[in-house]
């Protein structure tokens, strides 16, 4: 059985991005940076689709990241011995990390052991409905997991249009450390969003919900989205075009994308960016973020962005 981790989040409401823009940044900039971690074997996203917000059940998170690691129980690792991996500031930049209470809508974090109930194929166009759950007060984990797997799962497996169904039960060793937010999650795969909606109106869904009411606490973390494969076995470090560019071309691109301040601070930046790419250490280079993961340690954003965004703070 596979062990994998999911983290869920909502957008930082102070930085001016709407939900769709935040999902795009998560996929095309933040996720590209995270994928450089050598500890990650596979890394997928699921982003809640817009139509889900107009129906029930509604998403509670804009998306999740799902991680498979070579040693899933080991502490998080940086991608190089020097530990230069500026994901933390970027995380705070894109996700809601404001200091407030309650924070249950800000994040979810679960390390779980996978149980495949319905073993069907998937494709990118399908909808994966992910429900992060907590057991009802008074249930111990032994009884909770037993009922979920052996009683609840056969009921849920009867949903019309269901193509794949997975339960992931929290690793109790991690739960004992106080770092997990939920007791596990379920994944329900359907051909499309409307197949999922049809299932929610079925007698089989009602039967599943009735049994779930005896098992789960009412509040659930929910993501209803399509799969975005950020990293798989074929992944290779990206050069973002730098290897095919001259240093003058890199300089021109920096100016065009409003990274001119990087050149003002260090005129040798183009050669350093090219050297980082040659070493597979160009962490990310998009119109929103530039990071090198070698000793040059460039971490820059376009100059047009305000000072709070440059620092990765939550507060404008």
Number of C-alpha atoms within 10 A of each C-alpha: 8 12 20 21 22 20 17 25 24 21 25 22 17 17 20 11 15 13 19 15 13 22 24 15 18 24 20 16 21 23 21 20 25 23 25 24 17 13 19 21 17 19 22 19 24 24 26 28 17 14 12 17 14 9 10 9 14 15 24 22 21 24 27 27 22 19 22 20 19 12 12 17 14 9 8 12 13 17 19 14 7 10 11 16 22 19 16 9 15 21 20 19 23 27 23 20 20 15 8 7 8 7 12 13 14 19 18 20 19 25 30 25 18 19 17 17 16 19 11 11 8 15 11 11 14 18 28 28 22 24 19 24 21 20 22 15 9 7 13 10 14 8 11 19 21 11 16 20 17 10 12 20 19 14 17 23 20 16 23 18 18 18 19 19 22 20 24 25 24 25 19 15 11 14 16 9 8 9 13 19 19 20 23 25 24 21 20 22 28 25 18 15 21 14 16 22 16 13 19 18 11 12 13 17 19 15 15 19 17 12 17 19 12 15 21 20 13 12 11 17 22 23 28 31 27 22 20 15 15 19 21 14 9 7 12 11 15 19 20 14 11 22 16 11 14 13 18 11 13 20 21 15 17 21 15 12 16 17 22 18 15 22 14 10 9 12 13 13 19 23 16 20 28 23 18 24 23 13 13 17 24 27 30 27 24 16 15 18 20 21 24 26 26 22 11 15 17 20 19 17 25 22 16 11 12 12 13 13 22 18 15 18 19 21 15 10
